[in-house]
């Protein structure tokens, strides 16, 4: 954690994205007549079916995932049951994650409806993270019709717990240095890795909250949660989680340039010239490292220190300087349309990097 004036600069910024009641939300999106009704996605309530998920209207009756469908009917006789259609869910999920990857350099999707985002390359403070995720949340809603909740902090544990803290359409950002205060009052089961057996063991010993686990000394920890797992859980209870966000494929890095100007710039043409210059520099680095890229991101910082990022992707990975410059200009135009200048910082970066030799392998194999 670095403090600059009154701003706390976060050494790492990790977010967790969780699509709200995803299966049920897709069903409502495909069939608007279901909007506002208690929708339950799951098996046959007349048989041994199980609830996969439920809309928030159904959750108001206490219906939850893994509950028997028969119990769900008992709690809400008017519930509308829909059989799961996983191909449909995958299609909508792909749309969301494709959008997210155009805006975020490093994405680790861990399920059809959730994943981690490393925002360290595009934001530096909790305020910037909130602004960035607010924009992304809105973009997801406008372009896909689905709602997402976000949690954000310095590591995966904080981000995951924060994303559950204010659902639906939640956005909780935990500033650096406030991790323990955020975690301490929450129940043990809120900590990823604490299952029913571990929770029961800890509760018998008088521990009820994440803060209670964080306060355990080494001797008590060895008695209750022996081994490396216990040490890791206590670290996470203290807000310490250094696990990286792992991109699914390709290098989990970006290549980019950015510049803070001596004076704020309001002239669009001057900003375009700077963007073209930086795009040329990025293109040279791609060539020198034998890489191609698919996504070009523009980053702008305004006089109030808020950051705005916009990205555009090529149809296929490229190292062509003309194409990279074109994508940078398109992204810049959109960013300046969303928030006009003046601008105090401009950056151009590329992501979704692939070694150029990997692209040539299919051709070589056909020869």
PyMOL commands that set and color helices and strands:
alter all, ss='L'
color gray80, all
select helices_A, chain A and resi 22-30+32-34+56-59+69-75+86-103+126-144+156-163+179-184+188-190+196-204+210-214+218-224+227-237+268-289+321-338+356-366
alter helices_A, ss='H'
color red, helices_A
select strands_A, chain A and resi 2-4+7-9+14-19+39-42+51-54+80-82+106-111+114-118+148-153+171-173+255-265+291-301+307-318+343-351+354-355
alter strands_A, ss='S'
color yellow, strands_A
deselect
rebuild
show_as cartoon
